[in-house]
Amino acid sequence: MKILVINCGSSSLKYQLLDMQTETLLAKGLCERIGIDGHLKHQPQNGKSVFDEDVALPTHTEAIAAVLDKLTSEQYGVVASMDEIGAVGHRVVHGGEKFASSVLINDEVMAAIAECIPLAPLHNPANITGIEACKAVMGDVPQVAVFDTAFHQTMPGKAYMYAIPYEYYTDLKVRRYGFHGTSHRYVSARAAEMMGKPIEELKLISCHMGNGSSICAIDGGKSVDTSMGFTPIAGLPMGTRCGDIDVSVLEYLCANTGKDVKTITNELNKKSGVLGVSGVSSDFRDLTKAAGEGNDRAALALDMFAYAVAKTIGAYAAAMNGVDGIIFTAGVGENDAATRAGIGKYLGWLGVQICPGCNQKRGEETFISTADSKVKVMVIPTNEELVIARDTKALTEK
């Protein structure tokens, strides 16, 4: 079975086509500036030419049609016809408390995704648009929704509840949801395989560190706590997000700047984090270079990030009463040796020992702890698309 994986944004559409008989990537690409003018970059993996040009993409329906055209074309294609695509898997950001696993999409599921729009107003509408566009172009081809939040539905109440009036939870569903669940799920399963132990016997801490970052405590294969909260702004300081902050800061800033809540919230999401502290960049490569050139604010931003990650790892080791393995993944986690080493310096009390030589590897699945480290530390490149494709295959084959 060949499965098309779709990750739809408000003006963009990422995709991969995988042959699930061998779990091989056949092609990947990105549609950008949908509804503005349009650009498509299509990358077949079979040696054929890359397509990277402006294309008129007035809506997501035209974007899906353009993708299918390239997937099946003689010059750029990897399949003979659309009939070879057996199903479509969609990344859907928010499933609320309605979905603890991936599901086949039907009218009832679409209604439930729509009900979660207030919880993810920037993401769920785009996800719905992608599903509807696929249906318009591909007809009755089965579609599956894979939720970022689903993996964290195993968290106990003591982890996901906020200490606010209880009716805000019952009436408005205000609670910790967590995100990056598909990534945490993938890397924790791979970690168990690398360690040669059943995941049910392991206590793992997964550190998804990129422009958006979250940490997850995984006990016996189940998420028991995670650093992101009601929205992805919570937890660690990230590329442009502030992370955990005293809520009274919001009121104070509004009162003393004349800006409204929406404006300040936008700044906390898009102008804060390591960008806000450093004044340099949200990219850790730029920060490392600037810090090396003597920029104190860039160095502070890097120190704040490593400190926050290490504190969260310590908290989750306490929450699980131990830890067997720590995983670094995503752009920073997979490639930034200095940040991994900076975090490791705080973890000696856990028996963590980082191997300096092993830690220099980039983007490679490997152990970076020493042989005698009490806690195994791993770098595992994430593969959310493969998880989506596997779930889609399993559900559509039933």
C-alpha positions as CSV (number, residue, x, y, z in Angstrom):
1,M,0.0,0.0,0.0
2,K,1.2,3.5,-0.9
3,I,0.1,6.2,1.6
4,L,0.1,10.0,1.2
5,V,0.9,11.9,4.4
6,I,-0.4,15.4,4.6
7,N,0.5,18.2,7.1
8,C,-1.6,21.2,6.2
9,G,-1.1,24.7,7.4
10,S,-3.2,27.8,6.7
11,S,-1.1,28.7,3.6
12,S,1.1,25.7,3.3
13,L,1.0,21.9,2.7
14,K,3.8,19.5,3.4
15,Y,3.5,16.0,2.0
16,Q,5.3,12.6,1.8
17,L,4.3,9.5,-0.2
18,L,5.5,6.3,1.3
19,D,5.4,2.7,0.1
20,M,4.3,0.9,3.2
21,Q,5.3,-2.5,2.0
22,T,8.9,-1.5,2.6
23,E,8.3,1.8,4.6
24,T,10.2,3.6,1.8
25,L,9.9,7.3,1.1
26,L,9.0,7.7,-2.6
27,A,8.6,11.5,-2.7
28,K,8.2,14.6,-0.5
29,G,7.4,18.2,-1.0
30,L,6.0,21.5,0.1
31,C,3.3,23.8,-1.3
32,E,3.7,27.3,0.0
33,R,1.9,30.7,-0.3
34,I,-1.5,28.9,-0.9
35,G,-4.1,31.6,-1.4
36,I,-1.5,34.2,-2.2
37,D,0.3,33.2,-5.4
38,G,1.7,29.7,-4.9
39,H,5.0,27.7,-5.0
40,L,5.6,24.0,-5.2
41,K,8.8,22.1,-4.4
42,H,8.4,18.4,-5.3
43,Q,11.3,16.0,-4.5
44,P,11.0,12.5,-6.0
45,Q,13.4,10.0,-4.3
46,N,13.9,7.8,-7.5
47,G,16.4,10.0,-9.2
48,K,13.9,12.0,-11.3
49,S,14.1,15.8,-11.5
50,V,13.1,18.0,-8.7
51,F,10.3,20.4,-9.4
52,D,10.8,23.8,-7.7
53,E,8.7,26.5,-9.3
54,D,5.9,29.0,-8.8
55,V,2.4,27.4,-9.4
56,A,-1.0,29.0,-9.1
57,L,-2.5,27.7,-5.8
58,P,-5.6,29.7,-5.1
59,T,-6.9,27.1,-2.6
60,H,-5.7,23.9,-0.9
61,T,-7.8,21.9,-3.5
62,E,-5.5,23.2,-6.2
63,A,-2.5,22.4,-4.1
64,I,-3.6,18.8,-3.6
65,A,-4.3,18.6,-7.4
66,A,-0.8,19.9,-8.1
67,V,0.8,17.4,-5.8
68,L,-1.0,14.5,-7.3
69,D,-0.1,15.8,-10.8
70,K,3.6,15.8,-9.9
71,L,3.4,12.4,-8.2
72,T,1.9,10.8,-11.3
73,S,3.7,12.8,-14.0
74,E,6.2,11.2,-16.4
75,Q,9.0,13.7,-15.7
76,Y,8.6,14.0,-11.9
77,G,6.4,11.1,-10.9
78,V,6.9,8.1,-8.6
79,V,3.6,6.2,-9.3
80,A,1.8,5.4,-12.5
81,S,-1.6,6.8,-11.4
82,M,-3.5,8.1,-8.5
83,D,-5.1,4.7,-8.1
84,E,-1.9,3.4,-6.5
85,I,-2.4,5.7,-3.5
86,G,-4.5,3.6,-1.1
87,A,-5.0,6.1,1.7
88,V,-4.2,9.5,3.1
89,G,-3.0,10.2,6.6
90,H,-3.4,13.7,8.0
91,R,-1.6,15.3,10.9
92,V,-4.3,17.0,13.0
93,V,-3.0,19.2,15.8
94,H,-5.7,19.0,18.4
95,G,-8.1,16.2,19.3
96,G,-9.0,17.5,22.7
97,E,-10.3,14.8,25.0
98,K,-12.2,13.2,22.2
99,F,-9.3,11.3,20.6
100,A,-6.8,9.1,22.4
101,S,-5.7,7.4,19.2
102,S,-5.8,7.8,15.4
103,V,-9.1,7.3,13.6
104,L,-10.6,6.8,10.2
105,I,-12.2,10.1,9.1
106,N,-15.9,10.2,8.7
107,D,-18.6,13.0,9.2
108,E,-18.6,12.4,13.0
109,V,-14.9,12.7,13.2
110,M,-14.9,15.9,11.1
111,A,-17.5,17.4,13.5
112,A,-15.4,16.5,16.5
113,I,-12.3,18.1,14.9
114,A,-14.3,21.2,14.3
115,E,-15.4,21.3,17.9
116,C,-11.8,21.5,18.9
117,I,-11.2,24.6,16.8
118,P,-11.4,26.9,19.9
119,L,-8.5,24.9,21.4
120,A,-6.4,25.3,18.3
121,P,-7.8,28.2,16.2
122,L,-4.7,28.5,14.0
123,H,-4.2,24.8,13.3
124,N,-7.4,22.8,13.3
125,P,-9.2,24.9,10.6
126,A,-6.2,24.3,8.3
127,N,-6.2,20.6,9.1
128,I,-9.9,20.5,8.2
129,T,-9.2,22.3,4.9
130,G,-6.6,19.7,4.0
131,I,-9.0,16.8,4.6
132,E,-11.7,18.5,2.6
133,A,-9.3,19.3,-0.3
134,C,-8.2,15.6,-0.4
135,K,-11.8,14.5,-0.5
136,A,-12.6,16.9,-3.3
137,V,-9.7,15.7,-5.5
138,M,-9.4,12.0,-4.4
139,G,-13.0,11.1,-3.8
140,D,-13.6,8.1,-1.6
141,V,-9.9,7.3,-0.9
142,P,-9.8,6.5,2.9
143,Q,-8.4,9.2,5.1
144,V,-7.1,8.9,8.7
145,A,-6.5,11.6,11.3
146,V,-3.5,11.3,13.5
147,F,-3.5,13.8,16.5
148,D,-0.6,15.6,18.1
149,T,-2.4,15.5,21.4
150,A,-3.6,11.9,21.4
151,F,-0.4,10.3,22.9
152,H,-0.8,12.5,26.0
153,Q,-4.3,11.4,26.8
154,T,-2.8,8.8,29.1
155,M,-1.6,11.5,31.5
156,P,-3.2,11.3,35.0
157,G,-5.4,14.1,36.4
158,K,-2.6,15.2,38.7
159,A,-0.5,16.0,35.7
160,Y,-3.0,17.5,33.3
161,M,-5.2,19.6,35.6
162,Y,-4.5,23.2,36.4
163,A,-5.2,24.5,40.0
164,I,-8.0,26.9,38.8
165,P,-11.8,26.8,39.4
166,Y,-12.8,23.3,38.4
167,E,-15.7,24.5,36.2
168,Y,-13.1,26.0,33.8
169,Y,-12.1,22.4,33.1
170,T,-15.6,20.9,33.0
171,D,-17.2,23.8,31.0
172,L,-14.4,25.1,28.9
173,K,-11.9,22.2,28.8
174,V,-9.0,24.2,30.2
175,R,-6.3,21.6,31.0
176,R,-2.8,20.5,29.9
177,Y,-3.0,18.8,26.5
178,G,0.6,18.6,25.3
179,F,1.8,18.4,21.8
180,H,4.5,16.7,19.6
181,G,2.8,13.5,20.7
182,T,3.5,11.7,17.4
183,S,7.2,12.5,17.7
184,H,7.5,11.5,21.4
185,R,5.7,8.2,20.5
186,Y,8.0,7.4,17.6
187,V,11.3,8.1,19.4
188,S,10.3,6.3,22.6
189,A,9.5,3.2,20.6
190,R,12.8,3.4,18.8
191,A,14.7,4.0,22.1
192,A,13.2,0.7,23.5
193,E,14.4,-1.1,20.4
194,M,17.9,0.4,20.7
195,M,18.1,-0.5,24.4
196,G,16.9,-4.0,23.6
197,K,14.1,-3.9,26.2
198,P,10.3,-4.0,26.1
199,I,9.0,-0.4,26.3
200,E,6.6,-1.5,29.1
201,E,9.7,-2.0,31.3
202,L,11.3,1.4,30.7
203,K,11.1,4.9,32.1
204,L,12.1,7.3,29.3
205,I,12.3,11.1,28.9
206,S,11.9,12.4,25.4
207,C,13.3,15.9,24.6
208,H,11.8,17.2,21.3
209,M,13.9,20.3,20.8
210,G,13.4,22.5,17.8
211,N,11.9,25.9,17.1
212,G,9.1,24.5,19.2
213,S,10.3,22.3,22.0
214,S,8.6,20.0,24.5
215,I,9.7,17.3,26.9
216,C,7.7,14.2,27.7
217,A,7.9,11.7,30.6
218,I,7.1,8.2,29.2
219,D,6.5,5.4,31.7
220,G,5.9,2.0,30.3
221,G,5.3,3.4,26.8
222,K,2.6,5.9,28.1
223,S,2.9,9.6,28.4
224,V,2.5,10.6,32.1
225,D,3.5,14.2,31.8
226,T,4.6,16.8,29.2
227,S,5.9,20.3,29.3
228,M,3.6,22.0,26.8
229,G,0.2,22.8,28.2
230,F,-3.2,24.1,27.2
231,T,-1.3,25.6,24.2
232,P,2.2,25.1,22.7
233,I,3.4,28.3,24.4
234,A,4.0,26.6,27.7
235,G,7.0,24.8,29.1
236,L,10.5,25.6,27.8
237,P,11.7,28.9,26.3
238,M,11.6,28.1,22.6
239,G,12.7,29.7,19.3
240,T,10.1,32.5,19.6
241,R,7.8,31.3,22.4
242,C,8.3,32.4,26.0
243,G,7.6,29.1,27.7
244,D,6.3,29.1,31.3
245,I,5.7,32.6,32.7
246,D,3.9,34.2,35.6
247,V,0.4,34.9,34.2
248,S,0.4,38.3,36.0
249,V,3.1,39.4,33.6
250,L,0.4,39.6,30.9
251,E,-1.7,42.0,32.9
252,Y,1.3,44.1,33.8
253,L,2.5,44.4,30.2
254,C,-1.0,45.4,29.0
255,A,-1.2,48.0,31.7
256,N,2.2,49.5,31.1
257,T,2.5,49.4,27.3
258,G,-1.0,50.2,26.3
259,K,-1.1,47.0,24.2
260,D,-4.1,44.7,24.4
261,V,-4.0,41.0,25.5
262,K,-4.1,39.8,21.9
263,T,-1.0,41.9,21.0
264,I,1.0,40.8,24.0
265,T,0.0,37.2,23.5
266,N,1.3,37.4,19.9
267,E,4.6,38.8,21.2
268,L,4.9,36.0,23.7
269,N,4.4,33.5,20.9
270,K,6.3,35.1,18.1
271,K,8.8,37.6,19.5
272,S,10.0,35.9,22.7
273,G,11.9,32.8,23.6
274,V,15.6,32.7,22.6
275,L,14.9,35.3,20.0
276,G,13.5,37.8,22.5
277,V,16.3,37.2,25.0
278,S,19.2,37.3,22.5
279,G,17.9,39.9,20.1
280,V,19.8,37.9,17.5
281,S,17.8,35.0,16.1
282,S,15.5,32.1,16.9
283,D,18.0,29.7,15.2
284,F,20.3,28.0,17.6
285,R,23.1,28.0,15.0
286,D,23.0,31.8,14.9
287,L,23.0,32.0,18.7
288,T,26.0,29.6,19.0
289,K,28.0,31.7,16.5
290,A,27.0,35.0,18.2
291,A,27.9,33.6,21.7
292,G,31.2,32.5,20.4
293,E,31.9,36.0,19.2
294,G,31.2,37.4,22.7
295,N,27.5,38.2,22.5
296,D,26.4,37.9,26.2
297,R,22.7,37.9,25.4
298,A,23.0,35.0,22.9
299,A,25.0,33.1,25.5
300,L,22.3,33.8,28.1
301,A,19.6,32.6,25.8
302,L,21.4,29.3,25.3
303,D,22.1,28.9,29.0
304,M,18.4,29.6,29.8
305,F,17.3,26.9,27.4
306,A,19.7,24.2,28.6
307,Y,18.8,25.0,32.2
308,A,15.1,24.7,31.6
309,V,15.5,21.4,29.8
310,A,17.7,20.0,32.6
311,K,15.2,21.2,35.3
312,T,12.4,19.5,33.4
313,I,14.3,16.3,33.0
314,G,15.0,16.3,36.7
315,A,11.3,16.9,37.5
316,Y,10.2,14.0,35.3
317,A,12.8,11.7,36.8
318,A,11.2,12.4,40.1
319,A,7.7,12.0,38.8
320,M,8.5,8.5,37.4
321,N,10.7,7.6,40.4
322,G,13.6,7.0,38.1
323,V,14.7,7.1,34.4
324,D,16.4,4.6,32.2
325,G,16.9,6.6,29.0
326,I,16.9,10.2,27.8
327,I,16.2,11.0,24.1
328,F,17.2,14.0,22.1
329,T,15.3,14.6,18.9
330,A,14.1,17.3,16.4
331,G,16.3,20.0,14.8
332,V,18.2,21.1,17.8
333,G,18.1,17.8,19.6
334,E,19.4,15.9,16.6
335,N,22.1,18.3,15.5
336,D,23.3,20.6,18.3
337,A,26.1,18.9,20.2
338,A,26.8,22.0,22.3
339,T,23.3,22.2,23.6
340,R,23.1,18.5,24.4
341,A,26.4,18.8,26.3
342,G,25.2,21.9,28.1
343,I,22.1,20.0,29.3
344,G,24.2,16.9,30.2
345,K,26.3,19.0,32.6
346,Y,23.3,19.3,35.0
347,L,22.5,15.6,35.0
348,G,25.5,14.1,36.8
349,W,23.3,13.5,39.9
350,L,21.3,11.0,37.8
351,G,24.4,9.2,36.8
352,V,24.4,10.6,33.3
353,Q,27.8,10.7,31.5
354,I,28.0,12.1,28.0
355,C,30.7,10.7,25.7
356,P,32.3,13.8,24.1
357,G,33.2,12.0,20.9
358,C,29.9,10.3,20.4
359,N,28.1,13.6,21.1
360,Q,29.7,15.2,18.0
361,K,27.5,13.2,15.6
362,R,24.7,15.0,13.9
363,G,21.4,13.8,12.7
364,E,22.3,10.2,13.3
365,E,20.6,7.5,15.5
366,T,23.2,6.8,18.2
367,F,24.0,6.5,21.9
368,I,25.9,9.6,23.2
369,S,26.3,8.4,26.7
370,T,29.4,6.4,27.9
371,A,29.2,2.7,28.4
372,D,29.1,3.1,32.2
373,S,26.5,5.8,32.2
374,K,23.7,4.8,34.6
375,V,21.2,6.4,32.2
376,K,21.4,5.8,28.5
377,V,21.3,9.0,26.4
378,M,20.3,8.7,22.8
379,V,19.9,10.9,19.7
380,I,17.0,9.6,17.6
381,P,15.9,11.5,14.5
382,T,12.2,11.8,14.6
383,N,9.9,10.5,11.9
384,E,6.3,11.7,12.5
385,E,5.3,11.0,8.9
386,L,6.2,7.3,9.3
387,V,4.0,7.1,12.4
388,I,1.1,8.7,10.5
389,A,1.6,6.3,7.6
390,R,1.7,3.3,9.9
391,D,-1.5,4.3,11.7
392,T,-3.2,5.0,8.4
393,K,-2.1,1.6,7.0
394,A,-3.3,-0.2,10.2
395,L,-6.7,1.5,10.3
396,T,-7.5,1.2,6.5
397,E,-6.5,-2.5,6.3
398,K,-8.9,-3.5,9.0
